[in-house]
């Protein structure tokens, strides 16, 4: 027989790569690994084995919330509270577990009651106005909940049923509107006019400019005219309190804190908030002349509106959106980053209970309405400094487009009123719910980019459901596929619904919950108390292949041809160990069947017997290789 002495592979130089391959040429090798050919040592005593590789590993749950990732079997993700508000991209665990209370986005639903997702109340247009004039609103109560509405040169009072036109005293466009509780103050470019309730108004003091802002703060009437700030007493006497050094500076709004009054304004691209403190040295606190800068906005961001809450929080509406500032005991102001971004800016906000209600221009499915900010739910804590980010979500809807210019409380009630330019004012209903609303969760991906197979969905609803609840799934391609709807009157929640979509393993899915109002009672509707998704790893399942190879100085292939020489076995073993040490993926070729797999060498062992074998070599044995596939089998 022919003895083949040449080595069929390089022992040094560049290491073999994953793409290295071997082609049969003469010697009938059984396998090739990383381009190195081998004869098989498979026998009854040395079988080749193929088995599935484990896809899960033992985990210790160190999250603050008892962890779904450490439960046996399924990969789980669930949520039973939505009070963290909108803006969550991925529903993944984090150090503060915000994923358990936040969601992606919502329209027409109320997430602010822990453990309940319900429909919001709808709104109706009260005062129609098709002009482009700015609409001003102020709530009041004389035993009946009402609000004043000023648009153009018309002042009205609306009690939700009847609308009264008021003779306010002027004839020009109303530029600003405020109240001391029972009296209104309407300002145009001529004067400030004062009247009580629905009664006629009379001129209180002169203005002389269209850049006029009038506000009742800390028990006194503040008036801004261009770059000047006045305090106006009950007789109409104006006392100058501050003159901005830049004559082009325009003041835009006032608000109050526990120990100071704040005034916002801008000149060009620079905007500031000034603080005016009270002088308490006398019997009656008086406003000290002169103001100091309390906050300066980033250049290019202009403050449009200020809204205070309990003297501790300051809502700041700007040309870019909405910020929340916190006021300390000394009246100093610390504001946070943009909480809400809106391309049209925020020109109005109001406060009630623990919430800010903020103008949302064209931001609710392309239409206008309100955002709601929960001051009782901070979503970021700066480790000892004031928390400066808060939960928020879209709220009331007008379902029309246009700039929202005013927001106010409807008298003393928990109902809100807002105005939309070229449309009019919209009043929140007493009890009638929106006909439908939805919530989209964050993307559920189980904190990994690996594909998953999503199999089951559970949605928890009340035992006796009013209205209906529907569930659909949104895949990475954007397809929104309905899974199931729980009809009105159902006593069952959606339990382990089989998810036939997506049809293939994907990185993430997003759950969409749709609530609908009752067909028989407009004050009741669908409700969701929680949801859960079950999934399993969707990556291609790996296999563990264990193969024994001959590793002798001299060997015989399956056709009977002898090959090798003294020292060959050790050289081949050392070359193989270099490939193993590198740890890279390599090609496993089945040369007999013509197939190939990409594998990683997980482990190996070399067994040398006392008597090497019939070839009488001085060195040799069996090389056992444990290989793990990392790609599908491909044609060689």
C-alpha positions as CSV (number, residue, x, y, z in Angstrom):
1,X,0.0,0.0,0.0
2,X,1.0,3.6,-0.6
3,X,2.3,5.5,2.4
4,X,1.4,9.2,2.3
5,X,3.8,11.2,4.4
6,X,2.9,14.8,3.6
7,X,0.9,16.8,6.2
8,X,-2.4,18.0,4.7
9,X,-2.5,21.2,6.7
10,X,-0.3,24.0,8.0
11,X,1.1,23.6,11.5
12,X,2.2,27.2,11.9
13,X,1.6,30.6,10.5
14,X,-1.9,32.1,10.1
15,X,-4.5,30.3,12.3
16,X,-7.5,28.7,10.6
17,X,-10.6,30.8,10.3
18,X,-14.3,29.9,10.5
19,X,-14.4,29.9,6.7
20,X,-11.5,27.4,6.4
21,X,-12.6,24.3,4.5
22,X,-11.1,21.1,3.1
23,X,-11.6,19.3,-0.1
24,X,-11.1,15.6,-0.6
25,X,-8.1,14.8,-2.8
26,X,-6.9,11.2,-2.6
27,X,-7.1,10.2,1.1
28,X,-10.7,9.5,2.1
29,X,-11.0,11.5,5.3
30,X,-14.3,11.3,7.2
31,X,-14.4,14.9,8.7
32,X,-12.7,18.2,8.5
33,X,-12.6,20.7,11.4
34,X,-11.4,24.2,10.9
35,X,-9.9,23.0,7.6
36,X,-8.0,20.1,9.3
37,X,-9.0,16.6,8.0
38,X,-9.6,13.7,10.3
39,X,-10.3,10.0,10.1
40,X,-13.2,8.8,12.2
41,X,-12.7,6.6,15.3
42,X,-16.4,5.8,15.6
43,X,-17.0,2.2,16.8
44,X,-19.5,0.4,19.0
45,X,-17.3,1.4,22.0
46,X,-16.8,4.9,20.7
47,X,-20.1,6.3,19.3
48,X,-20.6,9.7,17.8
49,X,-23.5,11.5,19.6
50,X,-25.8,14.4,18.7
51,X,-28.0,16.1,21.3
52,X,-29.8,19.4,21.9
53,X,-28.0,22.1,23.7
54,X,-29.6,23.7,26.8
55,X,-31.3,27.0,26.0
56,X,-31.8,28.3,29.6
57,X,-29.5,28.8,32.5
58,X,-30.1,29.1,36.2
59,X,-30.7,32.7,37.3
60,X,-30.8,34.6,40.5
61,X,-33.4,37.3,40.6
62,X,-31.9,40.5,42.1
63,X,-34.6,43.0,41.0
64,X,-36.6,44.9,43.5
65,X,-39.8,43.3,42.2
66,X,-40.0,39.5,42.5
67,X,-38.8,38.4,39.1
68,X,-40.5,36.7,36.3
69,X,-37.2,36.0,34.6
70,X,-36.2,33.4,37.3
71,X,-39.5,31.5,37.1
72,X,-39.2,28.0,35.6
73,X,-40.5,27.4,32.1
74,X,-41.7,30.5,30.3
75,X,-40.2,33.9,29.9
76,X,-42.8,36.2,31.4
77,X,-43.5,39.9,31.4
78,X,-46.5,41.4,33.1
79,X,-47.9,44.7,34.4
80,X,-50.7,45.5,36.8
81,X,-50.2,49.3,37.3
82,X,-49.9,52.1,34.7
83,X,-49.4,55.1,37.0
84,X,-45.8,55.7,35.7
85,X,-47.2,57.3,32.6
86,X,-46.1,57.3,29.0
87,X,-42.7,57.4,27.2
88,X,-41.3,53.9,27.9
89,X,-39.6,52.4,24.8
90,X,-38.8,48.9,26.2
91,X,-40.7,47.1,28.9
92,X,-37.4,45.8,30.4
93,X,-36.4,45.5,34.0
94,X,-34.3,48.4,35.4
95,X,-32.7,49.3,38.7
96,X,-35.8,51.3,39.8
97,X,-38.3,49.0,38.1
98,X,-40.1,51.8,36.2
99,X,-41.0,49.2,33.6
100,X,-43.6,47.8,36.0
101,X,-45.7,51.0,36.0
102,X,-44.9,52.8,32.7
103,X,-46.0,52.2,29.2
104,X,-45.4,53.3,25.6
105,X,-48.3,55.6,24.7
106,X,-52.0,56.1,25.2
107,X,-55.0,58.0,23.9
108,X,-58.4,58.4,25.7
109,X,-57.5,56.3,28.7
110,X,-57.0,57.1,32.4
111,X,-54.0,55.3,33.9
112,X,-53.8,57.3,37.2
113,X,-55.7,54.9,39.5
114,X,-53.3,52.2,40.6
115,X,-54.3,48.8,39.2
116,X,-57.0,50.2,36.9
117,X,-56.9,51.4,33.3
118,X,-60.2,53.0,32.3
119,X,-61.6,55.4,29.8
120,X,-61.4,59.2,30.2
121,X,-64.3,61.5,30.0
122,X,-65.1,63.1,26.7
123,X,-65.3,66.8,25.9
124,X,-67.8,69.0,24.0
125,X,-67.4,72.3,22.3
126,X,-69.0,75.1,24.3
127,X,-68.0,78.4,22.7
128,X,-67.3,78.2,19.0
129,X,-64.9,80.6,17.4
130,X,-63.5,80.3,13.9
131,X,-61.2,83.3,14.0
132,X,-57.5,83.1,14.6
133,X,-57.7,85.2,17.8
134,X,-56.1,83.9,21.0
135,X,-58.7,82.4,23.4
136,X,-58.3,83.2,27.1
137,X,-60.0,81.2,29.9
138,X,-60.4,81.6,33.7
139,X,-62.6,79.4,35.9
140,X,-64.8,80.8,38.7
141,X,-67.7,79.9,41.0
142,X,-70.6,81.9,42.4
143,X,-72.4,78.8,43.8
144,X,-72.4,77.5,40.2
145,X,-69.3,76.2,38.4
146,X,-68.4,78.6,35.6
147,X,-65.6,79.9,33.5
148,X,-64.9,83.2,31.7
149,X,-64.0,83.1,28.1
150,X,-62.3,85.9,26.2
151,X,-61.7,85.7,22.5
152,X,-61.3,88.7,20.2
153,X,-63.2,91.6,21.9
154,X,-65.9,89.4,23.4
155,X,-66.1,88.3,27.0
156,X,-68.5,85.5,28.0
157,X,-69.3,83.4,31.0
158,X,-70.2,79.8,30.6
159,X,-72.0,77.6,33.3
160,X,-71.9,74.5,31.1
161,X,-75.6,75.0,30.2
162,X,-76.0,78.7,29.6
163,X,-73.6,81.2,28.0
164,X,-73.7,84.9,29.0
165,X,-72.1,87.7,27.1
166,X,-70.6,90.3,29.4
167,X,-70.2,94.0,28.8
168,X,-66.6,94.2,30.1
169,X,-65.9,97.8,29.3
170,X,-63.6,97.7,26.3
171,X,-64.0,97.3,22.6
172,X,-60.5,96.2,21.5
173,X,-59.0,92.7,21.4
174,X,-58.6,91.2,24.9
175,X,-54.9,90.5,25.5
176,X,-55.0,89.0,29.0
177,X,-57.6,87.7,31.5
178,X,-57.4,86.9,35.2
179,X,-59.5,86.8,38.4
180,X,-59.3,87.4,42.1
181,X,-62.0,84.7,42.7
182,X,-65.2,86.7,42.2
183,X,-64.0,89.6,39.9
184,X,-62.5,89.4,36.4
185,X,-59.8,91.6,35.1
186,X,-59.7,91.9,31.3
187,X,-56.8,93.8,29.6
188,X,-56.6,95.2,26.1
189,X,-54.1,97.7,24.6
190,X,-55.9,100.6,26.3
191,X,-56.8,99.6,29.9
192,X,-57.4,96.9,32.4
193,X,-61.1,96.5,33.1
194,X,-62.6,95.1,36.2
195,X,-66.1,93.6,36.8
196,X,-67.8,91.2,39.2
197,X,-69.2,87.9,38.0
198,X,-71.4,88.4,34.9
199,X,-71.6,92.1,35.6
200,X,-70.4,95.0,33.5
201,X,-66.7,96.1,33.8
202,X,-65.1,99.5,34.2
203,X,-61.6,100.8,33.4
204,X,-59.2,100.3,36.3
205,X,-55.9,101.5,34.9
206,X,-54.2,102.3,31.6
207,X,-52.0,99.8,29.6
208,X,-51.1,101.4,26.3
209,X,-49.5,98.3,24.6
210,X,-50.6,95.0,23.1
211,X,-47.8,93.3,25.1
212,X,-50.0,93.3,28.2
213,X,-50.2,90.6,30.8
214,X,-52.4,90.8,33.9
215,X,-52.4,88.2,36.7
216,X,-53.8,88.0,40.3
217,X,-51.0,86.5,42.4
218,X,-50.4,86.5,46.2
219,X,-53.4,88.7,46.8
220,X,-52.4,91.5,44.5
221,X,-52.8,92.4,40.8
222,X,-49.6,92.3,38.8
223,X,-49.4,94.0,35.4
224,X,-46.7,93.7,32.7
225,X,-46.4,96.2,29.9
226,X,-43.6,95.3,27.5
227,X,-40.5,95.4,29.7
228,X,-42.1,97.0,32.7
229,X,-43.8,95.3,35.7
230,X,-46.3,97.2,37.9
231,X,-48.3,96.4,41.0
232,X,-51.9,97.7,40.8
233,X,-53.9,98.5,43.9
234,X,-57.7,98.4,44.3
235,X,-58.0,102.0,43.3
236,X,-56.2,101.5,40.0
237,X,-52.9,103.1,41.1
238,X,-49.9,101.5,39.4
239,X,-46.6,101.2,41.2
240,X,-43.6,100.4,39.0
241,X,-41.7,97.4,40.5
242,X,-39.2,96.5,37.8
243,X,-37.8,97.8,34.5
244,X,-35.8,95.4,32.4
245,X,-32.6,96.9,31.1
246,X,-33.4,95.6,27.6
247,X,-36.3,97.7,26.2
248,X,-37.0,94.9,23.7
249,X,-37.7,92.5,26.6
250,X,-41.3,91.3,26.8
251,X,-42.9,89.8,29.9
252,X,-45.2,86.8,29.2
253,X,-46.7,85.6,32.5
254,X,-46.7,85.6,36.3
255,X,-47.0,82.9,39.0
256,X,-46.6,82.7,42.8
257,X,-44.6,80.7,45.2
258,X,-44.7,80.5,49.0
259,X,-42.4,83.6,49.5
260,X,-42.1,85.2,46.0
261,X,-43.8,86.1,42.8
262,X,-42.3,84.9,39.5
263,X,-42.4,86.7,36.1
264,X,-41.3,85.2,32.8
265,X,-40.3,86.9,29.6
266,X,-37.9,87.0,26.7
267,X,-35.9,89.1,24.3
268,X,-34.9,87.5,21.0
269,X,-33.7,84.0,21.8
270,X,-33.0,84.5,25.5
271,X,-35.7,83.9,28.1
272,X,-35.6,84.3,31.9
273,X,-37.7,83.9,35.0
274,X,-37.4,86.7,37.6
275,X,-38.2,86.4,41.3
276,X,-39.8,89.2,43.3
277,X,-39.7,88.7,47.1
278,X,-42.1,90.0,49.7
279,X,-41.0,92.5,52.3
280,X,-42.4,91.2,55.6
281,X,-40.8,93.9,57.8
282,X,-44.1,95.9,58.1
283,X,-47.5,95.0,59.3
284,X,-48.6,94.1,55.8
285,X,-46.3,92.2,53.4
286,X,-45.3,94.4,50.4
287,X,-43.6,93.5,47.2
288,X,-40.0,94.6,47.2
289,X,-38.9,96.7,44.2
290,X,-36.5,95.0,41.8
291,X,-36.3,91.4,40.7
292,X,-33.5,88.8,40.6
293,X,-33.0,86.1,38.0
294,X,-34.5,82.9,39.4
295,X,-33.9,80.8,36.2
296,X,-32.5,81.2,32.8
297,X,-33.8,79.0,30.0
298,X,-31.5,77.4,27.3
299,X,-30.9,79.8,24.5
300,X,-33.6,79.5,21.8
301,X,-36.2,78.3,24.3
302,X,-38.8,81.0,25.2
303,X,-41.1,80.8,28.3
304,X,-44.7,81.3,27.3
305,X,-46.6,80.5,30.6
306,X,-46.1,79.9,34.3
307,X,-48.4,77.8,36.5
308,X,-47.8,77.3,40.2
309,X,-49.1,74.5,42.4
310,X,-49.4,74.8,46.2
311,X,-46.4,77.2,46.2
312,X,-44.0,74.2,45.7
313,X,-44.1,73.4,42.0
314,X,-43.9,75.7,39.0
315,X,-45.1,74.5,35.6
316,X,-43.1,76.1,32.8
317,X,-44.6,76.2,29.4
318,X,-42.0,77.0,26.7
319,X,-41.6,77.2,22.9
320,X,-40.2,73.6,23.1
321,X,-42.6,72.0,25.5
322,X,-43.2,71.7,29.3
323,X,-40.9,71.6,32.3
324,X,-41.6,71.2,36.0
325,X,-39.7,73.4,38.5
326,X,-39.5,72.9,42.2
327,X,-39.5,75.9,44.6
328,X,-37.5,75.7,47.9
329,X,-38.3,77.5,51.2
330,X,-36.2,80.5,50.1
331,X,-38.1,80.9,46.9
332,X,-35.2,79.6,44.7
333,X,-36.2,77.7,41.6
334,X,-34.8,74.5,40.3
335,X,-36.3,73.2,37.1
336,X,-35.7,69.9,35.3
337,X,-35.2,68.9,31.7
338,X,-38.0,69.0,29.2
339,X,-40.6,66.6,30.4
340,X,-42.9,67.0,27.5
341,X,-41.7,68.0,24.0
342,X,-44.2,69.7,21.6
343,X,-43.3,71.2,18.3
344,X,-45.9,74.0,18.8
345,X,-44.8,74.7,22.4
346,X,-46.9,74.9,25.5
347,X,-48.8,78.2,26.1
348,X,-51.0,77.2,29.0
349,X,-51.4,74.9,31.9
350,X,-53.7,74.5,35.0
351,X,-53.5,72.6,38.3
352,X,-55.9,70.4,40.1
353,X,-55.6,67.7,42.8
354,X,-52.0,66.5,42.3
355,X,-51.9,67.1,38.5
356,X,-50.8,69.7,36.0
357,X,-53.1,69.8,32.9
358,X,-51.0,71.0,30.1
359,X,-51.8,72.2,26.5
360,X,-51.2,69.5,24.0
361,X,-51.3,71.1,20.5
362,X,-51.9,68.5,17.7
363,X,-50.3,65.9,20.0
364,X,-53.1,63.3,20.5
365,X,-53.3,61.2,17.3
366,X,-52.6,64.5,15.4
367,X,-55.4,66.4,17.2
368,X,-55.3,68.8,20.2
369,X,-56.2,68.4,23.8
370,X,-54.3,68.1,27.1
371,X,-51.5,66.2,28.7
372,X,-51.7,65.3,32.4
373,X,-48.6,65.4,34.6
374,X,-48.8,63.6,38.0
375,X,-46.8,65.5,40.5
376,X,-47.3,62.7,43.0
377,X,-45.4,60.2,40.8
378,X,-41.7,61.1,40.3
379,X,-40.1,58.8,37.8
380,X,-36.5,59.9,38.3
381,X,-34.7,60.7,41.5
382,X,-31.4,62.5,41.5
383,X,-30.2,60.9,44.7
384,X,-31.0,63.6,47.3
385,X,-31.7,66.5,45.0
386,X,-35.3,67.3,44.1
387,X,-37.0,64.8,41.8
388,X,-37.4,66.7,38.5
389,X,-39.2,64.3,36.2
390,X,-42.8,63.2,36.7
391,X,-45.2,60.7,35.1
392,X,-47.4,62.1,32.3
393,X,-49.7,60.9,29.6
394,X,-52.1,62.4,27.1
395,X,-55.5,63.3,28.5
396,X,-58.6,65.1,27.3
397,X,-59.3,65.4,23.6
398,X,-60.9,68.0,21.4
399,X,-60.5,65.7,18.3
400,X,-59.8,68.9,16.2
401,X,-56.5,70.5,15.2
402,X,-55.3,73.9,16.3
403,X,-53.1,75.6,18.9
404,X,-54.2,75.2,22.5
405,X,-53.9,78.7,24.1
406,X,-55.7,78.4,27.4
407,X,-56.5,75.8,30.1
408,X,-58.5,76.3,33.3
409,X,-60.6,74.6,35.9
410,X,-64.4,74.6,35.5
411,X,-65.2,76.5,38.7
412,X,-64.5,74.4,41.8
413,X,-65.0,71.0,40.0
414,X,-62.6,68.4,38.8
415,X,-63.5,69.2,35.2
416,X,-61.2,71.1,32.9
417,X,-61.8,73.5,30.1
418,X,-59.3,74.3,27.3
419,X,-59.4,76.4,24.1
420,X,-58.2,75.7,20.5
421,X,-57.5,78.5,18.1
422,X,-60.0,78.6,15.2
423,X,-62.2,76.1,17.0
424,X,-63.3,77.4,20.4
425,X,-63.5,76.2,24.0
426,X,-64.0,72.5,25.1
427,X,-65.5,71.5,28.4
428,X,-64.9,68.1,30.0
429,X,-68.2,66.1,30.4
430,X,-69.6,65.5,33.8
431,X,-69.8,61.7,33.3
432,X,-69.9,60.7,29.7
433,X,-66.8,58.6,28.7
434,X,-64.9,58.6,25.5
435,X,-66.3,56.0,23.0
436,X,-63.0,54.3,22.8
437,X,-59.3,54.6,23.9
438,X,-56.2,52.6,23.8
439,X,-52.8,52.0,25.5
440,X,-49.7,50.6,23.9
441,X,-47.1,49.0,26.2
442,X,-43.4,49.4,25.7
443,X,-41.7,46.9,23.5
444,X,-41.4,43.5,25.3
445,X,-38.1,42.0,24.5
446,X,-37.0,40.4,27.8
447,X,-33.8,42.5,27.9
448,X,-32.2,40.7,25.1
449,X,-31.9,41.2,21.3
450,X,-32.3,37.4,20.7
451,X,-35.5,36.5,18.8
452,X,-38.4,35.1,20.9
453,X,-41.5,33.1,20.2
454,X,-44.4,34.8,21.8
455,X,-47.1,32.2,22.6
456,X,-49.6,33.3,25.2
457,X,-51.4,36.4,26.3
458,X,-53.4,37.1,29.5
459,X,-55.4,40.3,30.1
460,X,-57.1,40.7,33.5
461,X,-60.5,42.5,33.5
462,X,-63.2,43.0,36.1
463,X,-65.5,40.0,36.8
464,X,-68.4,41.8,35.2
465,X,-67.3,44.0,32.3
466,X,-69.0,47.1,31.1
467,X,-68.1,48.0,27.6
468,X,-65.4,45.8,26.0
469,X,-61.7,45.2,26.0
470,X,-59.7,44.2,22.9
471,X,-56.1,43.1,22.7
472,X,-53.8,43.2,19.7
473,X,-50.1,42.7,19.1
474,X,-47.8,45.0,17.1
475,X,-44.7,43.4,15.6
476,X,-41.4,45.0,14.6
477,X,-42.7,45.4,11.1
478,X,-45.6,47.6,12.3
479,X,-48.4,45.2,11.7
480,X,-51.2,45.5,14.3
481,X,-53.0,42.1,14.6
482,X,-56.1,41.6,16.7
483,X,-55.9,38.7,19.1
484,X,-59.2,38.7,21.1
485,X,-62.0,40.9,22.3
486,X,-63.8,40.5,25.7
487,X,-67.4,41.6,25.1
488,X,-69.6,43.5,27.5
489,X,-71.0,41.5,30.3
490,X,-68.3,38.9,30.1
491,X,-67.2,37.4,33.5
492,X,-63.9,36.1,32.2
493,X,-60.6,37.7,31.6
494,X,-58.4,36.9,28.6
495,X,-56.5,33.9,29.9
496,X,-53.6,32.3,28.0
497,X,-54.8,33.2,24.5
498,X,-52.7,31.5,21.9
499,X,-50.7,34.0,19.9
500,X,-50.6,32.8,16.3
501,X,-48.9,36.1,15.3
502,X,-46.1,37.0,14.8
503,X,-45.7,33.8,12.7
504,X,-42.0,33.7,13.3
505,X,-39.5,34.5,16.1
506,X,-39.0,38.3,16.6
507,X,-36.9,40.5,18.8
508,X,-39.9,42.2,20.4
509,X,-43.7,42.8,20.3
510,X,-45.8,45.6,21.6
511,X,-49.2,45.0,23.2
512,X,-52.1,47.3,22.4
513,X,-55.1,47.3,24.7
514,X,-58.3,48.9,23.3
515,X,-61.2,49.9,25.7
516,X,-64.7,50.7,24.4
517,X,-67.6,52.4,26.1
518,X,-70.8,50.5,27.1
519,X,-73.5,50.4,24.4
520,X,-76.2,50.9,27.1
521,X,-74.5,53.2,29.6
522,X,-72.3,56.1,28.4
523,X,-70.8,56.6,31.9
524,X,-69.3,53.1,32.0
525,X,-66.7,51.4,29.8
526,X,-64.0,48.8,29.5
527,X,-61.4,48.3,32.2
528,X,-58.0,46.5,32.4
529,X,-56.4,45.5,35.6
530,X,-53.2,43.9,34.2
531,X,-51.6,41.9,31.4
532,X,-49.0,39.2,30.9
533,X,-47.1,37.8,28.0
534,X,-45.5,34.4,27.8
535,X,-42.6,33.6,25.4
536,X,-39.8,31.3,24.9
537,X,-36.4,31.7,23.3
538,X,-36.7,31.8,19.5
539,X,-33.1,31.5,18.4
540,X,-32.1,28.5,16.3
541,X,-31.7,25.6,18.7
542,X,-28.1,24.5,19.0
543,X,-26.9,20.9,19.0
544,X,-24.0,19.3,20.9
545,X,-22.1,16.9,18.6
546,X,-19.4,14.6,20.1
547,X,-17.1,12.9,17.6
548,X,-14.0,10.6,18.2
549,X,-11.2,11.2,15.7
550,X,-8.1,9.1,15.1
551,X,-4.9,10.9,16.0
552,X,-2.0,8.5,15.3
553,X,1.3,8.9,13.6
554,X,0.1,6.4,10.9
555,X,-3.5,5.8,10.0
556,X,-5.6,3.9,7.4
557,X,-8.5,5.5,5.6
558,X,-11.7,3.8,4.7
559,X,-10.3,2.7,1.3
560,X,-7.4,1.0,3.0
561,X,-4.7,3.6,2.1
562,X,-2.1,4.2,4.8
563,X,-0.8,7.7,5.6
564,X,1.4,9.4,8.1
565,X,4.9,9.4,9.6
566,X,6.6,9.5,12.9
567,X,5.7,12.7,14.9
568,X,2.6,13.4,12.8
569,X,0.1,12.7,15.7
570,X,1.7,15.2,18.1
571,X,1.9,17.9,15.4
572,X,-1.8,17.5,14.5
573,X,-2.8,17.5,18.2
574,X,-0.9,20.7,18.8
575,X,-2.4,22.4,15.7
576,X,-5.8,21.4,16.9
577,X,-5.1,22.8,20.4
578,X,-4.2,26.1,18.8
579,X,-7.6,26.3,17.1
580,X,-9.3,25.3,20.4
581,X,-7.4,28.0,22.4
582,X,-8.5,30.7,20.0
583,X,-12.2,29.9,20.7
584,X,-13.5,31.1,17.4
585,X,-16.3,29.5,15.4
586,X,-15.0,27.0,12.8
587,X,-16.5,24.8,10.1
588,X,-17.3,21.1,10.7
589,X,-17.4,19.3,7.4
590,X,-19.0,15.8,7.1
591,X,-16.9,14.8,4.0
592,X,-18.8,11.6,3.5
593,X,-22.3,13.2,3.3
594,X,-21.2,16.6,1.9
595,X,-22.6,18.8,4.7
596,X,-21.2,21.5,6.8
597,X,-22.0,23.3,10.1
598,X,-20.6,26.3,11.9
599,X,-19.5,25.1,15.4
600,X,-17.7,26.2,18.5
601,X,-15.3,23.7,20.1
602,X,-16.7,23.6,23.6
603,X,-14.3,20.9,25.0
604,X,-12.0,18.1,24.0
605,X,-9.9,15.3,25.4
606,X,-7.1,13.2,24.0
607,X,-6.9,9.5,25.1
608,X,-3.6,7.7,24.6
609,X,-3.5,4.0,25.4
610,X,-0.5,2.2,26.7
611,X,-0.3,0.3,23.4
612,X,-1.0,2.8,20.6
613,X,-2.3,0.2,18.2
614,X,-1.6,-2.1,15.3
615,X,0.4,0.5,13.4
616,X,3.1,0.3,16.2
617,X,3.4,4.1,16.5
618,X,5.2,5.5,19.5
619,X,2.5,8.2,20.0
620,X,-1.2,8.4,19.2
621,X,-4.7,8.0,20.5
622,X,-8.3,9.1,20.2
623,X,-9.2,12.8,20.1
624,X,-12.7,13.4,21.5
625,X,-14.3,16.7,20.3
626,X,-17.4,18.2,21.8
627,X,-18.8,20.7,19.3
628,X,-21.8,23.1,19.6
629,X,-23.5,24.2,16.4
630,X,-24.2,27.9,16.1
631,X,-25.7,28.0,12.6
632,X,-28.0,25.8,10.5
633,X,-26.4,23.0,8.5
634,X,-25.5,24.2,5.0
635,X,-24.5,22.4,1.9
636,X,-20.8,21.9,1.7
